[in-house]
Amino acid sequence: MAHGIRSGMHTSYVEGGGDWRETAQRYALVPLRIFLGVTFIYAAFDKLTDSAFFKATGDGSIGAQMSGVRDISAFPELVDLALKAPVGFGYAIALGELAVGIGTLLGVLARVAALGGALISLSLWLTVSWATEPYYLGNDLAYLMAWVPLVLAGAAVWSVDAWWLRRKGGVAP
């Protein structure tokens, strides 16, 4: 008696057909979208609900955090620029993280949201975690690399982008 998969047998797993490998490839970025989206939304709310964060000075303030990393960052000029208006910069980061997180999680302008996430992660890597040794212990570089597949591929399934494209008569990426 032979065991295994019979040839010629086909099971449709997603709309439009395809085998399980095609389905796995199609949905492969969904866990990454969920993780990055939820994480960036959480990071934004963490900042927005922290009474100390949106201050120019003091323990836990954005100003104190930036002053603390200024001399160890790859581009101290970026930190100096942010230190000119630390509270405004803090709000920009928090609201940027919120927009990126929502866009990524829902798949709204997913590539643009992922590019925003990559830019936030890049700026944090070049400033906050640049001096982390060995480099692989700093999380901002890993986040930057995690954004790259989403910048390239977008959100082909379970997304507003895919729904909108189908509604217009196109095919989701």
N, C-alpha and C positions, 0 to 999 in steps of 0.2 A: 504494500500500500504506500503510495507516494504522499508526502506531506508538503505543504507549501501553498503558494498562491497560484491559482489556475491562471494560465495565460488567457488573454482575451476578456477577462473579467474586469469590469470598470465600475467604480463607485464614484459618484459625484459628491464632493464635500463642500463645495462652494458654488455660488451662483456662477454659471458659465462652465461648470465642469472642471476636471482636473483631478489628478491623483493626490494622495496625501502629502507627497513631497511638495507639489505645487502649492497646496494649501498652507503647509508649514512655512514655505518661503513668503507667501502672500501676507501671512499674519506675524511674521518673525519680528517686526519692529513694534508691534503693539505693546508687549511688556516694557520695552524701553521707553515708549511714549508715556505709558502710565507712570512708570517710575520717575522719569524726569519731570513730567507735568505735576505730579503730586508733590515731589520734592521742592520744586521751585515755588509752587503755591504755598507750601508749608514755610519755606524760607521767607517769603514775602510777609505772611501773617506773623511770623516770629518777630520780624523787624517792626511791623506796623503796630503790634501790641506791646512792644517793649518801651516802657516810659523813659528809659535812659538812652536808648539808641539814637533818637533824633535830637541830639544836643551836640554842640561844638566841642565841649570839654566834659570831663568827668568820667568816672568808672563806667564802662560799658557803652560809652558814646561812640558814634561814628568818627568823630574828630579824634578821640583818643586812640581808636583802633588804627586809623590811617597814620597818625603821628608815630605810632609804634612800629609800623612796617616801612615807613618812608626810607630809612637808610639801608634796608636789606632788600628792597625791591629791585627788579631789573630796570625799571624806568621810574626813578624817583620823581621825574617831571610829571608823570601821570598823577601821582599822589599829591604833588604840590598843586596841580590844577584843581583836584577835588578838595583840597584843604582851603581853597579860596572861598568855598561855600559848602562846608561839610554837611549841613542839614539838608540843603537842596540836593546834594549828591546822594545822601542817604535815602531821601524820598524817591529820587530817580531810580536808584538800584532796586528798592522795594517794589515800586510800581512796575518797573521793567520785569522783575522776577514774576510778579503776578500776571502780567500780560503774556509773558513767555509760557508760564505754566498753564494758563487757561487755553491759550492757542494750541499748545502741544497736546494737552489732554483731550480737547475736543476736536483737534485737527482743523482749526480755523487758520487759514494762511499758514499752514504747518511748516513750510520751508522757511518762511520769514520768521516765524516764532523760533524755529530751531537755530536760525542764524543769529537771532537775538540772544538765545541761550548760549551759543558758542562764543559770542562776543563778550558776554558777561563773564563766562568761565575763563576766557582768555585774559581779560583784564584782571580778574582775581588771581590767576596763576602768575601773571607778570608782576603783581604787586604783593599780595598777601602771602601766597605760598611759594614764591620764587626761591626763597632760601632754605626750604625744607630739604633735608638730606637724610637718606637718599631720596632722590626726586620722586620715586614711586610712592612715598608715604604722603605726599601732598595730594589732596583729592581734586583740586581744581583742574589739573592736567587730565585726569581721568574723565571728569565731566566734559571737558572740551572734546576729548576723543569720542565720548558717547553721543555728543550732538552731531558729529560729522555724518553718520549714516542717515539721520533724519533731515539734515540739510540736503543731502544728495537725493534721497528717495521720497521725502514728503510723507504724507499719511494716506496711503492707498485704500485702507479699509477702516471702518468704524470712525469716520470723520465727516465733518461738515464739508470739507473740500471735496471728498469723493461723492457725497450726496449731491452737492451743487453741480459737479461735473456731469453726473448721470442725469440730473434734472434738465440740464442744458442739452442733453443728447450726446454728450461725449462719453469717453471711456475713462474710468479712474486709472491713475498712473500705476 
